[in-house]
């Protein structure tokens, strides 16, 4: 099965970076966030995904500030962050730096005090008593929309078009996309495809969403495998046997988002350091080198070790950290080496056999004359091993360590500490 629309050429080599604007600085404003743009460019961030920037509802609000995902007006700006003009200017500046912008879009539900509740009460799902209600009991700050209503569909597409037309963003990350009928997303993509460089990311892993609507789907399965590997439940074999279902059989023309953290994972399940601990660097390398698009969440480059509050002010502690260096090297390798570009299944992936196959994941990725060789120890134990078979031989540069180029012949030997890794780029 092939995607109906072409994967945007501009996005093929880029890394997604999720912006939690509220927690990004002491003020949580667009004005202060702009000061970080040169640093983000140096980090290698390519697509800046902004969590929702619209006003948050007051009725049944959670906490002091409420959830970004409880929206009271789709075409307004949350005054907590700044003005609409400031956002427009921000998008222009991001574009001038060679980066792109996608906006988080919440189509499944609105705040209780969204203006549609009065203006268009027919847009909402109702129970047997005729009352609007949350999609799930624990989502008590929002109420669900009814996509059997054709006028709602048109109104929602108009709201999305407003942001594309007036702010110059490049696309959307669509919240809980699987809760909204696929037919709506297909309808929205067809309408919005008048913007030829449109990029659509779904927070969902249902493959049918990639047939017409979305360029990228979340890979939840590999995310959970990453956590389990870090906690000793699995090792390299688990990745190896999942390659066919998670990667090689992925719909042609679209890709999967690989991640070790995001706003939900951080706030509710723990920071990436809390969950991955000593395996963090090894899993980060895997996230950037397996077929897919890697995601960096706000603060990961600063070695953020804690859960950020979701409904209260809780600023990120910005500090210099070794993870920023690692992410920058990996993001720039992805940008410069077409063997790592999206859609990932268009580049040849070859799993290699080693003398320590259970714990060592070894693979190459190739496209035309470009090649990378990846070796990762997915255990906490020292491993002495050699690569078997053929197809990996050649001259390489050690991307992360900056060593002199090396020539790998048949059956090269390696000694790698627990959670160690090597990333080679072919010459």
C-alpha positions as CSV (number, residue, x, y, z in Angstrom):
1,X,0.0,0.0,0.0
2,X,1.3,3.4,-0.9
3,X,0.5,6.8,0.5
4,X,-1.8,8.9,-1.6
5,X,0.2,12.1,-1.2
6,X,4.0,12.5,-1.6
7,X,6.1,12.8,1.6
8,X,7.3,16.4,1.8
9,X,10.8,16.6,0.4
10,X,11.7,19.3,2.8
11,X,11.1,17.0,5.8
12,X,13.0,14.0,4.6
13,X,16.2,14.7,6.5
14,X,14.9,16.6,9.6
15,X,14.5,15.9,13.3
16,X,11.2,16.9,15.1
17,X,11.5,19.0,18.2
18,X,8.5,19.4,20.5
19,X,8.1,22.8,22.1
20,X,6.4,23.0,25.5
21,X,6.1,26.8,25.4
22,X,4.6,27.1,28.9
23,X,7.6,25.5,30.6
24,X,10.3,26.7,28.2
25,X,11.2,29.8,30.1
26,X,10.3,31.7,33.3
27,X,7.7,33.8,31.5
28,X,6.6,31.0,29.1
29,X,6.2,33.5,26.3
30,X,7.0,33.6,22.6
31,X,9.3,36.5,23.2
32,X,11.6,34.5,25.6
33,X,11.3,31.4,23.4
34,X,12.7,33.3,20.4
35,X,16.0,33.7,22.3
36,X,16.5,29.9,22.0
37,X,16.2,29.7,18.3
38,X,19.9,29.9,17.5
39,X,20.6,27.2,20.0
40,X,17.9,25.0,18.5
41,X,19.3,25.4,15.0
42,X,22.8,24.4,16.4
43,X,21.1,21.4,18.1
44,X,19.9,20.3,14.7
45,X,16.2,20.7,15.3
46,X,14.4,20.9,11.9
47,X,10.7,20.7,12.6
48,X,9.5,22.6,15.6
49,X,6.2,21.1,16.9
50,X,4.4,23.6,19.1
51,X,1.9,22.2,21.7
52,X,-1.5,24.0,21.3
53,X,-1.1,27.7,21.5
54,X,-4.9,28.6,21.7
55,X,-6.7,29.8,24.8
56,X,-7.4,27.2,27.5
57,X,-10.9,26.8,28.8
58,X,-11.9,28.0,32.3
59,X,-14.8,25.7,33.1
60,X,-13.7,22.5,34.8
61,X,-10.1,23.5,34.3
62,X,-7.5,21.2,35.8
63,X,-5.0,22.9,38.0
64,X,-4.2,26.6,37.9
65,X,-3.3,26.9,34.2
66,X,-5.3,24.0,32.7
67,X,-4.4,21.7,29.9
68,X,-3.1,22.9,26.5
69,X,-5.6,20.4,25.0
70,X,-8.7,22.0,26.5
71,X,-9.2,24.7,23.8
72,X,-11.8,27.4,24.1
73,X,-11.3,29.1,20.7
74,X,-9.5,27.5,17.8
75,X,-8.6,30.7,16.0
76,X,-7.3,32.8,18.9
77,X,-4.0,32.9,20.7
78,X,-3.4,32.1,24.4
79,X,-2.5,35.4,26.0
80,X,-0.3,33.4,28.4
81,X,2.1,33.1,25.4
82,X,1.7,36.4,23.6
83,X,-0.3,37.7,20.6
84,X,-1.2,36.2,17.2
85,X,1.2,38.7,15.5
86,X,4.0,37.5,17.8
87,X,3.4,33.9,16.7
88,X,3.3,34.9,13.1
89,X,6.6,36.7,13.5
90,X,8.0,33.7,15.3
91,X,7.1,31.4,12.4
92,X,8.8,33.8,10.0
93,X,11.9,33.8,12.0
94,X,12.0,30.0,12.3
95,X,11.7,29.8,8.5
96,X,14.5,32.3,8.1
97,X,16.7,30.0,10.1
98,X,15.9,27.0,7.8
99,X,13.5,25.3,10.2
100,X,9.8,24.5,9.9
101,X,6.8,24.7,12.1
102,X,3.9,22.3,12.9
103,X,1.1,23.1,15.3
104,X,-0.6,20.6,17.6
105,X,-4.2,20.2,16.5
106,X,-6.9,19.0,18.9
107,X,-9.9,17.8,16.8
108,X,-11.5,15.3,19.1
109,X,-12.8,17.6,21.8
110,X,-13.0,21.2,23.1
111,X,-13.2,23.0,26.4
112,X,-16.6,23.1,28.1
113,X,-16.7,26.9,27.5
114,X,-15.7,26.8,23.8
115,X,-17.8,29.2,21.9
116,X,-19.3,26.4,19.8
117,X,-21.1,25.1,22.9
118,X,-23.4,28.1,22.5
119,X,-23.1,28.9,18.8
120,X,-23.2,25.3,17.6
121,X,-24.5,22.9,20.3
122,X,-25.2,20.4,17.5
123,X,-21.4,19.8,17.1
124,X,-21.1,17.9,20.3
125,X,-21.6,14.2,21.3
126,X,-24.4,13.7,23.8
127,X,-25.4,10.9,26.2
128,X,-28.8,9.3,26.5
129,X,-29.9,12.2,28.6
130,X,-28.9,14.6,25.9
131,X,-25.9,16.0,27.8
132,X,-22.5,16.8,26.4
133,X,-19.8,14.7,28.2
134,X,-16.1,14.0,28.3
135,X,-14.6,11.4,25.9
136,X,-13.3,9.6,28.9
137,X,-14.2,10.1,32.6
138,X,-10.7,11.2,33.5
139,X,-10.8,13.9,30.8
140,X,-13.3,15.9,32.8
141,X,-12.0,19.3,31.4
142,X,-13.1,18.6,27.8
143,X,-16.2,17.5,25.9
144,X,-16.3,15.4,22.7
145,X,-17.2,16.5,19.2
146,X,-19.6,14.6,16.9
147,X,-18.0,13.9,13.5
148,X,-21.3,12.5,12.1
149,X,-22.2,16.2,11.7
150,X,-21.0,17.4,8.2
151,X,-21.0,21.1,9.2
152,X,-18.6,20.3,12.1
153,X,-16.2,18.7,9.7
154,X,-16.2,21.8,7.4
155,X,-15.9,24.1,10.4
156,X,-12.9,22.2,11.7
157,X,-11.1,22.2,8.3
158,X,-11.8,25.9,8.1
159,X,-10.1,26.4,11.5
160,X,-7.0,24.4,10.3
161,X,-6.9,26.4,7.1
162,X,-7.0,29.6,9.1
163,X,-3.6,28.7,10.7
164,X,-2.0,27.6,7.5
165,X,-3.2,30.7,5.6
166,X,-2.6,33.3,8.3
167,X,0.4,32.2,10.2
168,X,2.4,30.3,7.6
169,X,2.9,27.1,9.5
170,X,3.9,24.0,7.6
171,X,1.4,21.5,9.0
172,X,0.0,19.8,12.0
173,X,0.6,17.2,14.7
174,X,-2.9,15.8,15.3
175,X,-3.7,14.9,18.9
176,X,-5.3,11.5,19.5
177,X,-5.9,11.1,15.8
178,X,-7.4,7.6,16.2
179,X,-10.4,9.0,18.2
180,X,-11.5,11.0,15.1
181,X,-12.9,9.2,12.1
182,X,-10.3,8.5,9.5
183,X,-12.7,9.8,6.9
184,X,-12.5,13.2,8.4
185,X,-8.7,13.2,8.3
186,X,-8.9,12.1,4.7
187,X,-11.3,15.0,3.9
188,X,-9.1,17.5,5.8
189,X,-5.9,16.4,3.9
190,X,-7.6,16.7,0.6
191,X,-8.8,20.2,1.4
192,X,-5.5,21.3,2.9
193,X,-3.4,19.8,0.2
194,X,-3.7,23.1,-1.7
195,X,-0.6,23.9,0.5
196,X,1.8,21.7,-1.5
197,X,4.4,21.3,1.3
198,X,1.9,20.3,3.9
199,X,3.2,17.9,6.6
200,X,0.8,15.8,8.7
201,X,1.9,13.9,11.9
202,X,-0.7,11.7,13.7
203,X,-0.5,10.8,17.4
204,X,-1.7,7.3,16.5
205,X,-0.3,4.1,15.1
206,X,-3.3,2.8,13.1
207,X,-2.0,2.2,9.6
208,X,-5.2,3.2,7.8
209,X,-4.4,6.8,8.8
210,X,-1.4,6.7,6.5
211,X,-3.4,5.7,3.4
212,X,-4.5,9.2,2.6
213,X,-4.2,11.6,5.5
214,X,-0.9,11.4,7.3
215,X,2.8,11.4,6.4
216,X,4.0,10.2,9.8
217,X,2.5,8.0,12.5
218,X,3.6,7.4,16.1
219,X,5.5,4.2,16.8
220,X,4.2,3.4,20.2
221,X,5.3,-0.3,20.0
222,X,9.0,0.6,19.6
223,X,8.7,3.3,22.3
224,X,7.6,0.6,24.8
225,X,10.3,-1.8,23.6
226,X,12.9,0.9,24.2
227,X,11.7,1.3,27.9
228,X,11.7,-2.5,28.3
229,X,15.2,-2.9,26.9
230,X,16.5,-0.3,29.3
231,X,15.0,-2.2,32.2
232,X,16.5,-5.5,31.2
233,X,13.3,-7.2,29.9
234,X,14.6,-7.4,26.4
235,X,17.8,-6.9,24.4
236,X,18.8,-6.8,20.7
237,X,16.7,-9.8,19.7
238,X,13.5,-7.9,20.5
239,X,14.4,-5.1,18.0
240,X,15.5,-7.7,15.5
241,X,12.3,-9.6,15.3
242,X,10.2,-6.5,15.3
243,X,11.8,-5.0,12.2
244,X,9.4,-6.6,9.7
245,X,6.2,-5.6,11.5
246,X,7.3,-2.1,12.7
247,X,9.5,-1.0,9.8
248,X,9.8,-3.0,6.6
249,X,6.0,-3.5,6.3
250,X,5.3,0.2,7.1
251,X,3.1,1.8,4.4
252,X,5.2,3.0,1.5
253,X,5.5,6.8,1.2
254,X,5.1,7.6,4.9
255,X,7.2,7.0,8.0
256,X,7.0,6.4,11.8
257,X,7.9,8.8,14.6
258,X,10.5,7.3,16.9
259,X,10.7,8.7,20.4
260,X,11.9,8.1,23.9
261,X,10.0,11.0,25.5
262,X,7.2,13.6,24.8
263,X,5.0,15.7,26.9
264,X,2.8,12.8,28.0
265,X,5.6,10.4,28.7
266,X,7.5,12.9,30.6
267,X,4.7,14.2,32.8
268,X,2.9,10.9,33.5
269,X,5.5,8.1,33.1
270,X,8.7,9.8,33.9
271,X,11.6,11.7,32.3
272,X,13.7,9.8,29.8
273,X,16.5,9.6,32.4
274,X,14.1,8.2,34.9
275,X,12.9,5.5,32.5
276,X,16.0,4.7,30.6
277,X,18.7,5.5,33.1
278,X,22.2,4.3,31.9
279,X,20.7,3.1,28.6
280,X,19.6,6.6,27.6
281,X,22.5,7.3,25.1
282,X,22.3,3.9,23.5
283,X,18.5,4.1,23.0
284,X,18.9,7.7,21.7
285,X,21.4,6.4,19.0
286,X,18.9,3.7,18.1
287,X,16.1,6.3,17.8
288,X,18.1,8.3,15.4
289,X,19.4,5.5,13.2
290,X,16.5,3.0,12.8
291,X,14.2,3.9,9.9
292,X,11.9,6.7,11.1
293,X,11.8,10.3,12.2
294,X,13.4,11.0,15.6
295,X,11.8,13.3,18.2
296,X,13.5,15.5,20.8
297,X,11.2,16.8,23.6
298,X,11.8,20.2,25.3
299,X,14.6,19.8,27.9
300,X,16.0,16.4,26.7
301,X,19.0,18.2,25.4
302,X,19.6,19.7,28.9
303,X,19.5,16.3,30.5
304,X,16.2,17.0,32.2
305,X,15.8,14.4,34.9
306,X,12.4,15.2,36.3
307,X,8.7,15.2,35.3
308,X,7.4,18.6,34.3
309,X,4.1,19.6,35.7
310,X,1.3,19.6,33.2
311,X,-1.3,22.0,34.7
312,X,1.0,24.3,36.6
313,X,4.0,26.5,35.8
314,X,7.2,24.4,36.0
315,X,10.1,25.9,34.0
316,X,12.7,23.7,32.5
317,X,16.1,23.9,34.2
318,X,18.3,24.8,31.2
319,X,21.9,23.7,31.6
320,X,24.8,22.5,29.4
321,X,24.7,18.7,29.1
322,X,26.4,16.0,27.2
323,X,23.1,15.0,25.6
324,X,23.0,18.2,23.6
325,X,26.3,17.2,22.0
326,X,25.1,13.7,21.2
327,X,21.7,14.9,19.8
328,X,23.4,17.5,17.7
329,X,25.8,15.0,16.2
330,X,23.0,12.6,15.5
331,X,20.7,15.2,14.0
332,X,23.4,16.5,11.8
333,X,24.3,13.0,10.6
334,X,20.7,12.4,9.7
335,X,20.5,15.7,7.8
336,X,23.7,15.0,5.9
337,X,23.5,11.3,5.2
338,X,20.6,10.3,2.8
339,X,20.9,6.7,4.1
340,X,19.0,7.9,7.2
341,X,16.3,10.0,5.4
342,X,12.6,9.4,5.3
343,X,10.6,7.6,4.3
344,X,12.8,5.1,6.0
345,X,11.7,1.9,4.2
346,X,13.0,3.4,0.9
347,X,16.6,3.0,2.2
348,X,18.1,-0.5,2.5
349,X,18.2,-1.8,6.0
350,X,20.4,-4.9,6.6
351,X,20.6,-6.6,10.0
352,X,24.1,-8.0,10.6
353,X,25.0,-11.1,12.6
354,X,27.5,-10.9,15.4
355,X,29.1,-13.4,17.8
356,X,27.0,-11.8,20.5
357,X,23.7,-11.6,18.6
358,X,21.4,-11.6,21.7
359,X,22.8,-8.4,23.1
360,X,24.5,-6.6,20.2
361,X,22.3,-4.9,17.5
362,X,24.3,-4.4,14.4
363,X,22.9,-3.1,11.1
364,X,23.7,-1.0,8.0
365,X,21.5,1.5,6.2
366,X,22.2,2.4,2.6
367,X,20.9,4.6,-0.2
368,X,22.9,4.8,-3.4
369,X,26.5,5.6,-2.4
370,X,25.6,6.6,1.2
371,X,25.9,4.2,4.0
372,X,26.0,4.0,7.8
373,X,27.0,1.1,10.1
374,X,25.5,1.0,13.6
375,X,26.7,-1.1,16.5
376,X,24.9,-0.9,19.9
377,X,25.3,-3.0,23.0
378,X,21.7,-3.2,24.4
379,X,22.8,-4.8,27.7
380,X,24.6,-3.5,30.8
381,X,27.4,-6.0,30.3
382,X,30.8,-5.7,28.6
383,X,30.7,-7.4,25.2
384,X,33.6,-8.7,23.1
385,X,32.4,-9.7,19.7
386,X,33.0,-9.8,16.0
387,X,30.8,-9.1,13.0
388,X,30.0,-12.1,10.8
389,X,29.0,-12.5,7.2
390,X,29.6,-9.9,4.4
391,X,28.2,-6.6,3.2
392,X,29.5,-4.2,5.8
393,X,33.1,-4.0,4.7
394,X,34.4,-0.6,3.7
395,X,36.0,2.7,4.8
396,X,34.2,4.6,7.6
397,X,34.4,7.6,9.8
398,X,33.5,7.3,13.5
399,X,30.8,10.0,13.6
400,X,30.5,10.5,17.3
401,X,34.1,10.2,18.4
402,X,35.9,12.1,15.7
403,X,38.6,9.5,15.2
404,X,40.6,8.9,12.1
405,X,38.9,7.0,9.3
406,X,39.0,3.2,9.6
407,X,38.8,0.4,7.1
408,X,36.7,-2.6,8.2
409,X,37.5,-5.9,6.6
410,X,36.0,-9.3,7.1
411,X,35.0,-10.3,10.7
412,X,36.2,-7.1,12.5
413,X,36.4,-7.4,16.3
414,X,35.1,-5.0,18.9
415,X,35.0,-4.5,22.6
416,X,32.0,-2.5,23.8
417,X,31.0,-1.6,27.4
418,X,27.5,-2.0,28.6
419,X,25.2,0.4,26.7
420,X,28.1,1.2,24.4
421,X,27.6,2.2,20.8
422,X,29.5,3.1,17.6
423,X,28.1,5.0,14.6
424,X,30.1,4.8,11.4
425,X,29.4,6.8,8.2
426,X,30.7,5.2,5.0
427,X,33.2,7.1,2.8
